[in-house]
Amino acid sequence: MDPGQHRAVCLVSGGMDSAVTLAEARAAGFETYALSFDYGQRMEIELEAARRVATGLGAREHRVVHLDLAALGGSALTEPPAGANKTSSLEVPKDRDVAAIGAGVPATYVPARNTVFLAVALGWAETLGARDLFIGVNAVDYSGYPDCRPAFLESFENLARFATAAGTERGESFHVHAPLMERTKADIVRRAAELGVDLGVTHTCYDPVHTPRGVLACGRCDACKLRLKGFAEVGETDPVPYQTTNTTP
């Protein structure tokens, strides 16, 4: 069957990588269904960005599923900001050298997050009759997360065969697409331009700052550093606003 007749469920976080991944799915001829999560993260702006991305890239439907991963703890992304009745010492890493990012699992890792997200995506895919899932992970410019690597995705595909009626009863396979897996952030910036993705509507920062001018990216966390590195390498300026004027990676 032609890919143009297929549906795909795409994880959309609102960040640059997931936006380009959604565009890749559309470019491959899939009818796209965007899936985002309100999982207890500190940044509501992520979901606002996800809605903009899904709408702008023509997703057939966009659903937001509520999961309270914050109840489990273990991540700086689900902890309150400093001074706001924090229950742990976890903080978003700042001002790390880009070369050091990826050396070890950082405090921003949310335990088993992609496993949970893909499991929910798998359930929706089976309901839709879709057999393709898209996720915007990459193993080149990544932040040390264990669930952003090829071995994890291969294992999940195998699990899907035994976790669904489509797999056990009808012998059907699910495929997890990670079109950015081998791309650097610079590659992703270039690909965004090729696919017509407006990166100005995306949000990447782990610790954004709310100001009278609006929400600004901090420019200092790992996510900002990697994003800025990508734009710098292609000689372009990131269209999102930053708190600091020192936005060099």
C-alpha positions in Angstrom: 0.0 0.0 0.0 1.2 3.5 -0.9 2.6 5.5 2.2 0.2 8.3 1.1 -2.7 6.1 2.3 -1.1 5.5 5.8 -1.6 7.3 9.0 1.2 8.1 11.5 1.2 9.1 15.1 3.9 11.8 15.8 5.2 12.8 19.2 5.2 16.6 19.3 6.8 18.3 22.3 6.8 21.8 20.8 10.6 21.8 20.3 12.7 22.2 17.2 13.4 18.5 16.7 9.8 17.3 17.1 8.6 20.0 14.7 11.0 18.9 12.0 10.1 15.3 12.6 6.4 16.1 12.1 7.3 17.8 8.9 9.3 14.8 7.8 6.3 12.5 8.3 4.1 14.8 6.3 6.8 15.0 3.5 6.8 11.2 3.4 3.1 11.2 2.6 1.7 10.3 5.9 -1.5 11.6 7.3 -0.2 12.9 10.6 -1.8 12.7 14.1 0.1 14.8 16.6 0.4 13.6 20.2 1.7 15.8 23.1 1.8 15.2 26.9 1.0 17.4 29.9 3.2 15.2 32.2 3.8 17.6 35.0 6.5 19.6 33.4 7.2 23.1 34.7 6.7 24.7 31.3 3.2 25.2 30.0 4.8 27.1 27.2 5.9 23.7 25.8 2.3 22.7 25.1 1.5 26.1 23.7 4.4 25.6 21.2 3.2 22.0 20.5 -0.2 23.4 19.5 1.3 26.0 17.2 3.5 23.3 15.6 0.7 20.8 15.1 -1.5 23.5 13.6 1.1 25.0 11.4 2.2 21.7 10.0 -1.2 20.5 9.2 -1.7 17.6 11.6 -5.1 16.0 11.0 -5.6 15.9 14.8 -3.7 17.0 17.8 -4.3 15.4 21.2 -2.8 16.3 24.6 -2.7 13.4 27.1 -2.4 14.2 30.8 0.1 12.1 32.7 1.5 13.0 36.1 5.1 11.9 35.8 5.9 14.6 38.3 4.4 12.4 41.0 7.3 10.0 40.5 10.0 12.7 40.8 13.6 12.1 39.6 13.9 15.0 37.1 14.7 18.7 37.2 12.0 19.2 34.5 9.2 18.1 36.8 10.6 19.8 39.9 9.4 23.3 40.9 11.9 26.1 40.1 14.4 27.1 42.7 12.9 28.7 45.8 9.3 27.4 45.0 8.9 24.7 47.7 11.3 22.3 46.0 11.3 18.8 47.3 14.7 17.9 46.0 18.0 19.5 45.1 17.6 18.8 41.3 18.3 21.8 39.2 18.4 22.4 35.5 22.1 22.4 34.5 23.4 25.8 33.3 26.4 27.1 31.5 27.9 23.7 30.6 30.4 23.5 27.8 28.8 22.0 24.8 31.6 19.3 24.7 30.5 18.2 28.1 26.8 17.8 27.2 26.0 14.1 26.7 28.7 12.9 29.1 26.4 11.1 31.5 22.7 11.3 32.2 21.8 14.9 33.2 19.3 16.0 35.9 16.8 16.9 33.1 16.3 13.3 32.2 12.7 12.2 33.0 12.9 8.5 34.0 11.5 6.3 31.2 9.7 9.2 29.6 10.0 8.1 26.0 9.0 4.6 26.9 5.8 5.9 28.4 5.1 8.4 25.6 5.7 5.8 22.9 3.5 3.3 24.7 0.6 5.8 24.6 1.4 6.6 21.0 1.3 2.9 20.2 -2.2 2.6 21.8 -3.5 5.6 19.7 -1.9 4.2 16.6 -3.6 0.8 17.0 -6.9 2.6 17.5 -6.3 4.6 14.3 -5.2 1.6 12.3 -1.8 3.3 12.0 1.4 1.2 12.1 4.0 4.1 12.1 5.2 6.2 15.0 7.5 9.2 14.6 9.7 10.6 17.4 12.3 13.4 17.2 15.2 11.9 19.0 18.8 11.9 17.8 22.0 10.2 18.9 24.4 12.8 17.6 23.7 16.1 19.3 21.7 14.7 22.2 21.8 15.4 26.0 22.9 12.0 27.3 19.4 10.5 27.5 19.3 6.6 27.3 15.9 6.7 25.5 17.2 8.6 22.5 19.3 5.8 21.0 18.7 3.3 18.2 18.9 0.3 20.5 15.9 1.7 22.5 13.8 2.2 19.4 14.6 -1.2 18.0 13.6 -2.8 21.3 10.4 -0.8 21.4 9.4 -2.1 17.9 9.9 -5.6 19.1 7.8 -5.0 22.2 5.0 -3.6 20.0 4.7 -6.9 18.2 3.8 -8.6 21.5 1.9 -5.8 23.2 -0.8 -5.3 20.6 -3.7 -7.2 19.1 -2.4 -6.1 15.7 0.9 -7.8 16.4 -0.2 -10.9 18.2 -3.4 -11.7 16.4 -2.6 -10.5 12.8 1.1 -10.6 12.7 1.4 -6.8 11.9 4.5 -4.8 12.7 4.9 -1.3 14.0 7.7 0.9 12.9 9.2 3.7 15.0 10.7 6.4 12.7 13.4 8.6 14.0 14.4 10.6 10.9 16.7 12.9 12.9 18.6 10.1 14.6 21.9 10.7 12.7 21.5 14.5 12.2 23.3 17.2 14.1 21.5 20.3 15.3 23.0 22.2 12.3 21.5 19.5 10.0 18.1 19.9 11.6 18.2 23.7 11.2 19.0 23.2 7.5 16.3 20.6 7.1 13.7 22.9 8.8 14.4 25.5 6.1 14.0 22.8 3.3 10.7 21.6 4.7 9.3 25.1 5.4 9.2 24.7 9.2 9.0 28.0 11.2 11.4 27.4 14.0 10.2 30.7 15.5 7.1 29.0 16.9 9.0 26.2 18.6 10.2 26.2 22.2 13.3 24.3 23.4 14.5 25.9 26.6 14.5 23.9 29.8 14.2 26.9 32.1 12.4 29.8 30.4 12.1 33.2 32.0 8.7 35.0 32.2 9.1 38.7 31.7 6.9 41.7 30.7 8.2 41.1 27.2 6.9 37.6 27.2 8.6 34.2 27.8 12.3 34.2 27.0 14.7 31.3 26.5 17.4 31.3 29.1 20.3 30.7 26.6 22.2 28.8 29.3 20.7 25.4 29.7 21.8 22.3 27.7 18.9 22.5 25.3 19.5 26.2 24.5 23.2 25.5 24.1 22.7 22.7 21.6 20.1 24.7 19.7 22.3 27.8 19.5 25.2 25.7 18.3 23.1 24.4 15.4 22.1 27.9 14.3 25.7 29.2 14.7 27.1 26.4 12.6 24.8 27.3 9.7 25.5 31.0 10.1 21.9 31.9 11.1 20.3 33.6 14.1 17.8 31.7 16.2 14.4 33.5 15.7 13.2 32.8 19.3 13.9 35.5 22.0 16.6 34.9 24.7 17.0 36.4 28.1 20.7 36.9 27.8 22.5 38.7 25.0 25.3 36.3 25.3 23.7 33.6 23.1 26.9 31.9 21.9 26.9 28.1 22.4 
